Amino acid sequence: NPAHGLVVFITEDSTLQFWNGACWLRSYQENCNSCYFSVSPASPSDTIDRTVTDSCTAIIDFTQTSGSPQNIIFNVASVLPQGMTVQITPNPQFSSGQVTITVKVTPFTPEGLHVIVIQAFCGQSLQTIIYTVQVEPCYLLEVWNSTLNYNVASNLYATYPTAPTNSPVCVQVVVHTGVEITSNNTNQPAFTTGNLPAGSIVGIMNNGNIIGRGGNGGTAWSPTSGTTGEGFNGGNAINLTVNANLQNNFNIYGGGGGGNAMAFEISWTPPAPANIVTLGIFVGGGGGGGAGNGQGGQAPGSVIGLSYYVNGLNGTGGQFGVGGQGGILNFPIPVNLGPVTISLSPNAVGGNGGGYGYPGTQGYFNLLVSASITINLPFFGTITIPVVNNVPIPLPVPPPPPGNAGYAIKRNGNAVNIPDNLYNNANLKGQVGN
C-alpha cells in the first residue's frame, strides 16, 4: 500500500517513478496508459538483385518500456516507387516482440537506393525506423514502332551486346502507345521472351496492341489434295520462356480460330492413260478466317470439273478485328447429262471464324438431289418424267472440327502475375495458362 505521491529511484536505469494511487509512473508519463517503447531493427539496409530474388526481409525487435501492455501498430510512412510493396507481419503486435518487414519489387521498380520510412505507434508515443533497399538495375527495351514477331532475347542482345548469355538477366520491355505487335504465322507468337538464360525475369509494360494471328478457315474435304476441311488454330499473343511480370494497360488478344469448311469433293480418276487428271465437283462453303487476319477457306483446286463452292471470308485484324463469315451455298445446281437432268439443292454454310480468344464455329451441310428424264414422244411432244425428288444425300465424312483460339498468354510452365483463366474483357481476350 504505497503512499500517494511516493517517489522511488530505480537503480536499474537511474530514473524516478512515483505512485499516483493506481500505478507507478515515470516522470514523463501522464497516466497509467501512457505507452512508451523502444525499437531496434536487426538490419537497417539490404540489396535486391531481381535475377536472384524479388524480395528482402528485415526483423524489428520492440519492447514496451512503460504503460499498461497494449498493441503497437506499424505503418509505412514513405511514398513507395512503382512496383514496390512493403508488408509488415504481424501487425499490430502486442506489447513486446518482433515484426518482419518484407519488401517486394517487380521488374518495373526503378533501380537505385530507396529509403523506406516505417513508423510505430503506441498511444501517444511514436518511433521512426529507416530501412534502405538498394535495387539492382534491369535492362530496358522500348518498342516504339509496330512490328512482327517481337523477340525479347534477340532485341536484348542487339541493343546490349555485352549482356550476359550464361547468367540470368532482368529485362523490362515497354510497348508504347499506338504500337501493334502481330504475327504473320500462327506457328509463331506475336511476342515471345525468346532464348534468355535460365532464371531470367522479364517485365512487360504493354500500352499498345499485342495480337496473335487468326487461324485460317477450313478449305474442303478433298481426298485428292489431302485436306480435311478442319478449321486452323489461332496463334498466341504472348509466349513465355521465363518468369514474367505483366502490366497490361491496353490490349492482349489471342488469335481467333478458323471456322470449319462444310464443302466436299466428289471426284473420279479415269483409268490409264487418262489418269493424269482427276475429274470431279466441289460443293459447299469454306470456313471463315479467325480474328487477327485469318484467311477464309478456298477450294483446293485439285480437280478439273465443276466447282460450286463459296469461299469463306477473311478475318480482320487490329484492335477491332472480327472473325470472317463462312461461305454460304444455297442455290440450286442443275447438271444435264443428255436426257437426264440432275438438280442439286445444297444448303451448305461454312463455320464462322472465331473472335479474338474464341474458337471458330461449326457449319452445317444439307444436300437434296432430284433427277428427271426428258423424252420426246410422237403426238405428245416433250415429256419430263421425275425419277427421284429431293432425296437427301448423307455427308461422305463426319463434319470436320473448327480451329481453336490462340492463347493470350502461354506460360509454358513459367510464372506470371495473371491467374490462369479464359478472359474476355476489353484488354485481355483468350486463355492464360500452361
C-alpha positions in Angstrom: 0.0 0.0 0.0 2.4 2.7 -1.2 1.5 6.3 -0.2 0.0 8.5 -2.9 3.0 10.5 -4.3 5.7 8.1 -3.0 8.8 8.6 -5.2 11.3 5.8 -5.8 14.7 5.8 -7.5 15.2 2.9 -10.0 18.8 1.8 -9.8 18.4 -0.3 -13.0 18.0 2.6 -15.3 18.6 5.6 -13.0 15.0 7.0 -13.4 12.4 8.3 -10.9 9.0 6.7 -10.6 6.1 7.9 -8.5 2.9 6.2 -7.2 -0.3 8.0 -8.4 -2.6 5.9 -6.4 -3.2 3.3 -9.3 0.2 2.6 -10.9 3.8 3.6 -10.9 4.5 6.3 -13.4 7.8 7.5 -14.8 8.3 11.2 -14.5 7.4 11.8 -18.2 4.1 9.7 -18.2 0.7 11.4 -18.0 -1.3 8.4 -16.8 -1.3 4.6 -16.5 -2.0 4.1 -20.2 0.9 6.3 -21.4 2.8 3.8 -23.7 6.5 4.1 -24.3 8.6 1.5 -26.1 11.9 1.0 -27.9 12.6 -0.5 -31.3 15.7 -2.0 -32.8 16.0 -3.1 -36.5 18.2 -6.1 -37.0 19.4 -4.8 -40.3 19.0 -1.2 -41.5 19.7 -1.9 -45.2 19.5 -4.6 -47.8 20.0 -5.2 -51.6 17.7 -6.9 -54.1 19.1 -8.5 -57.3 15.9 -9.3 -59.2 17.6 -12.2 -61.1 18.1 -13.9 -57.7 15.1 -12.8 -55.7 12.3 -10.3 -55.9 12.2 -9.5 -52.1 14.2 -9.0 -48.9 13.2 -9.1 -45.3 14.3 -7.4 -42.0 13.4 -8.1 -38.4 12.4 -5.3 -36.0 12.6 -6.0 -32.2 10.5 -3.8 -30.0 10.0 -3.6 -26.2 7.3 -1.7 -24.3 9.1 0.0 -21.5 6.2 1.6 -19.7 2.4 1.8 -19.5 -0.2 -1.0 -19.4 0.5 -3.7 -22.1 -1.1 -2.7 -25.4 -0.9 -3.1 -29.2 1.9 -1.4 -31.1 0.9 -0.5 -34.7 3.4 -0.3 -37.6 2.8 1.9 -40.7 4.8 2.7 -43.9 5.1 6.5 -44.0 7.1 6.9 -47.2 5.8 7.0 -50.8 6.9 3.8 -52.5 8.2 3.7 -56.0 6.4 1.8 -58.8 6.3 -1.9 -58.4 7.5 -1.9 -54.7 5.3 -3.2 -51.9 6.1 -3.4 -48.1 4.4 -5.9 -45.8 4.7 -5.9 -42.0 3.7 -9.0 -40.1 2.2 -9.5 -37.6 0.7 -6.0 -37.4 -0.4 -4.9 -34.9 1.8 -6.7 -32.3 1.1 -6.8 -28.6 3.4 -5.1 -26.1 6.8 -6.6 -26.9 8.2 -8.9 -29.6 9.2 -8.9 -33.2 7.8 -8.0 -36.6 9.0 -8.9 -40.1 9.4 -6.3 -42.8 9.1 -7.8 -46.3 10.0 -5.6 -49.3 9.0 -6.9 -52.7 9.8 -5.4 -56.1 9.0 -6.2 -59.8 11.0 -5.6 -62.9 9.2 -2.2 -63.1 10.7 -0.9 -59.8 13.3 1.8 -60.6 16.9 0.9 -59.8 18.8 2.6 -57.1 18.7 3.3 -53.4 15.2 3.5 -51.9 14.5 4.8 -48.4 11.6 3.2 -46.6 10.3 5.1 -43.5 8.4 2.9 -41.0 6.5 4.4 -38.1 5.5 2.6 -34.9 2.7 3.9 -32.7 1.7 3.1 -29.1 -0.7 5.5 -27.5 0.8 9.0 -27.9 4.3 7.5 -28.5 5.9 7.4 -31.9 9.1 5.7 -33.1 10.5 6.0 -36.7 12.6 3.3 -38.4 14.7 4.0 -41.5 15.2 0.9 -43.8 17.1 1.3 -47.1 16.9 -1.1 -50.0 19.3 -1.0 -53.0 17.5 -2.3 -56.1 19.9 -3.6 -58.8 19.2 -2.4 -62.4 17.3 -4.2 -65.2 17.9 -3.8 -68.9 15.4 -1.6 -70.6 13.9 -2.3 -74.1 11.4 0.2 -75.6 9.2 -0.7 -78.5 8.3 2.5 -80.4 7.2 1.1 -83.8 4.8 -1.6 -84.8 6.5 -4.9 -85.7 6.0 -8.6 -86.4 7.1 -11.4 -84.0 8.9 -9.4 -81.3 11.6 -11.4 -79.6 12.9 -10.1 -76.2 16.1 -12.0 -76.3 17.0 -11.0 -79.8 16.4 -7.4 -79.1 18.2 -7.5 -75.8 21.5 -8.7 -77.3 21.1 -6.4 -80.3 20.7 -3.4 -78.0 23.1 -4.5 -75.3 25.8 -6.7 -76.9 27.6 -7.2 -73.6 24.6 -8.5 -71.7 25.4 -11.9 -70.2 24.3 -15.0 -72.1 25.2 -17.6 -69.4 23.7 -15.9 -66.3 20.2 -14.6 -65.5 19.2 -11.2 -66.6 16.4 -8.8 -65.7 14.7 -7.2 -68.7 12.0 -4.5 -68.7 10.1 -4.2 -72.0 7.9 -1.1 -72.6 5.4 -1.3 -75.6 4.5 2.3 -76.2 1.0 3.7 -77.1 0.0 3.1 -80.7 2.3 0.2 -81.3 0.9 -3.0 -82.7 2.8 -6.3 -82.3 1.4 -9.1 -84.5 2.4 -12.2 -86.3 2.0 -13.4 -89.9 2.1 -17.1 -88.9 0.0 -18.9 -86.4 3.0 -21.1 -85.5 4.8 -18.0 -84.2 3.6 -15.9 -81.3 3.3 -12.1 -81.8 5.5 -11.6 -78.7 8.0 -14.0 -77.1 10.6 -13.7 -74.4 12.9 -15.8 -76.5 16.1 -17.6 -75.6 17.1 -15.9 -72.4 19.3 -17.5 -69.8 17.6 -19.7 -67.3 16.4 -17.8 -64.2 15.9 -14.6 -66.1 12.9 -12.4 -65.4 11.0 -10.1 -67.8 8.7 -7.2 -67.0 6.2 -6.4 -69.8 4.5 -3.0 -69.7 2.0 -3.0 -72.6 0.5 0.2 -73.7 -0.3 -1.0 -77.3 -1.8 -4.0 -79.0 -0.2 -7.5 -78.8 -2.4 -9.7 -81.1 -2.0 -13.3 -82.2 -2.5 -14.4 -85.8 -6.0 -15.6 -86.6 -6.4 -19.2 -87.8 -7.3 -19.8 -91.4 -10.7 -21.2 -92.3 -11.0 -24.8 -93.5 -11.0 -25.5 -97.2 -12.8 -28.7 -98.0 -12.8 -32.4 -97.6 -10.7 -33.5 -100.5 -9.0 -36.9 -100.8 -7.2 -35.6 -103.9 -5.5 -32.7 -102.1 -5.4 -34.3 -98.7 -7.4 -31.6 -97.0 -9.9 -32.4 -94.3 -12.0 -29.2 -94.0 -10.8 -28.6 -90.4 -10.5 -25.0 -89.3 -7.0 -24.0 -88.3 -6.0 -22.9 -84.8 -5.3 -19.3 -84.0 -1.8 -18.1 -82.9 -0.7 -17.0 -79.4 -0.3 -13.3 -78.5 2.5 -13.9 -75.8 4.7 -16.9 -75.4 6.8 -17.0 -72.2 10.1 -18.8 -71.8 11.0 -17.4 -68.4 9.1 -15.9 -65.5 7.4 -12.6 -66.2 5.5 -9.8 -64.6 2.9 -8.1 -66.8 1.4 -4.7 -66.5 -1.2 -4.6 -69.2 -2.6 -1.1 -69.9 -4.2 -1.8 -73.3 -4.9 -5.0 -75.4 -3.5 -8.5 -75.5 -5.6 -10.8 -77.7 -5.1 -14.4 -78.8 -5.9 -15.1 -82.5 -9.4 -16.4 -83.2 -9.8 -20.0 -84.5 -10.8 -20.6 -88.1 -14.2 -21.9 -89.0 -14.6 -25.4 -90.4 -15.4 -26.0 -94.1 -18.7 -27.7 -95.0 -17.6 -28.5 -98.5 -16.8 -31.8 -100.2 -15.1 -33.1 -103.3 -16.7 -35.8 -105.4 -14.0 -36.9 -107.8 -13.2 -39.6 -110.3 -9.8 -40.5 -111.8 -10.1 -42.2 -115.2 -8.1 -45.3 -116.0 -4.7 -45.1 -117.7 -3.6 -43.4 -119.8 -6.1 -40.7 -119.0 -5.3 -40.8 -115.2 -3.1 -37.8 -115.4 -6.1 -35.7 -114.4 -8.9 -36.1 -111.8 -12.4 -35.1 -112.7 -14.9 -34.0 -110.2 -17.1 -31.5 -108.5 -16.7 -29.3 -105.4 -19.9 -28.5 -103.5 -20.1 -26.4 -100.3 -18.7 -23.4 -98.4 -15.3 -22.7 -96.9 -14.7 -21.7 -93.3 -14.3 -18.1 -92.2 -10.9 -16.9 -91.0 -10.3 -16.1 -87.3 -10.0 -12.6 -85.9 -6.4 -11.5 -86.4 -6.3 -11.6 -90.2 -7.0 -15.4 -90.6 -7.7 -16.3 -94.2 -11.0 -17.6 -95.4 -11.1 -21.2 -96.7 -10.9 -21.6 -100.5 -11.4 -24.6 -102.8 -8.1 -26.6 -103.1 -8.4 -26.7 -106.9 -7.2 -30.3 -107.1 -9.8 -31.5 -109.6 -10.9 -30.5 -113.1 -14.6 -30.1 -113.4 -17.5 -28.2 -111.8 -17.0 -26.1 -108.7 -20.0 -24.9 -106.7 -18.0 -23.5 -103.8 -18.3 -20.3 -101.9 -15.1 -19.1 -100.2 -15.0 -18.2 -96.5 -14.3 -14.5 -95.8 -11.1 -13.3 -94.2 -11.0 -12.3 -90.6 -9.9 -8.7 -89.9 -7.1 -7.5 -87.7 -6.3 -4.7 -85.4 -7.9 -3.7 -82.1 -11.4 -4.1 -83.5 -10.8 -7.3 -85.7 -13.5 -9.8 -86.1 -13.8 -13.3 -87.5 -14.8 -13.8 -91.1 -18.1 -15.4 -92.1 -18.2 -18.9 -93.5 -19.1 -19.4 -97.2 -22.8 -19.9 -97.9 -24.0 -22.1 -100.8 -27.8 -22.3 -101.0 -28.8 -22.1 -104.7 -29.9 -25.0 -106.9 -27.3 -26.5 -109.2 -28.6 -28.1 -112.5 -26.5 -30.9 -114.1 -27.6 -32.0 -117.6 -26.4 -35.5 -118.8 -28.2 -36.0 -122.1 -31.9 -36.7 -121.4 -31.2 -36.9 -117.7 -31.4 -33.7 -115.6 -30.0 -33.8 -112.1 -30.7 -31.0 -109.7 -28.6 -30.5 -106.6 -30.1 -28.4 -103.9 -27.4 -27.6 -101.3 -27.7 -25.7 -98.1 -24.1 -25.5 -97.0 -22.7 -23.0 -94.6 -19.1 -23.0 -93.6 -18.3 -22.2 -89.9 -17.5 -18.6 -89.0 -14.1 -17.6 -87.8 -13.8 -17.0 -84.1 -13.4 -13.6 -82.4 -10.2 -12.8 -80.5 -9.7 -15.6 -77.9 -12.5 -17.7 -79.3 -12.6 -20.9 -81.4 -14.2 -21.0 -84.9 -17.8 -22.2 -85.1 -19.2 -25.4 -86.7 -21.0 -25.0 -90.0 -23.6 -27.4 -91.4 -24.4 -29.1 -94.7 -27.6 -30.4 -96.3 -27.9 -31.7 -99.9 -31.0 -32.8 -101.7 -30.9 -34.5 -105.1 -33.7 -34.6 -107.7 -33.4 -36.3 -111.1 -35.7 -36.4 -114.1 -35.7 -37.8 -117.7 -36.9 -35.7 -120.6 -38.1 -37.6 -123.7 -39.9 -36.7 -126.9 -43.0 -38.8 -127.8 -44.9 -38.6 -131.1 -48.2 -36.8 -130.7 -47.3 -35.9 -127.0 -44.2 -33.8 -127.5 -41.6 -33.3 -124.8 -42.4 -35.1 -121.5 -40.4 -34.8 -118.3 -40.6 -37.9 -116.1 -39.3 -37.5 -112.5 -37.1 -40.3 -111.3 -36.2 -39.1 -107.8 -37.3 -36.0 -105.9 -35.4 -34.3 -103.1 -33.6 -37.3 -101.9 -31.2 -36.3 -99.0 -27.6 -37.3 -99.6 -25.6 -38.1 -96.4 -22.3 -36.5 -95.7 -19.4 -38.5 -97.0 -17.4 -38.0 -93.8 -18.1 -36.7 -90.3 -18.2 -32.9 -90.1 -14.6 -31.6 -89.5 -14.0 -29.6 -86.3 -13.3 -25.8 -86.3 -10.0 -24.4 -85.1 -9.2 -23.5 -81.5 -8.3 -19.9 -80.4 -4.7 -18.9 -79.7 -3.6 -18.1 -76.1 -3.5 -14.6 -74.9 -0.5 -15.7 -72.7 1.0 -19.1 -73.0 3.1 -19.7 -69.8 4.8 -23.0 -70.7 5.4 -23.7 -67.1 6.6 -20.2 -66.2 5.1 -17.9 -63.7 3.2 -14.7 -64.5 1.2 -12.4 -62.2 -2.2 -13.1 -64.0 -4.2 -16.1 -62.9 -4.9 -18.9 -65.3 -8.3 -18.4 -66.9 -10.2 -17.8 -70.1 -10.6 -14.0 -70.4 -12.9 -11.9 -72.4 -12.7 -8.3 -71.3 -11.7 -5.1 -73.1 -8.0 -5.5 -72.6 -7.5 -9.3 -72.4 -9.0 -11.9 -74.7 -8.1 -15.6 -74.7 -6.6 -18.2 -72.5 -3.9 -17.5 -69.9 -2.4 -20.9 -68.9 0.1 -23.5 -69.3 
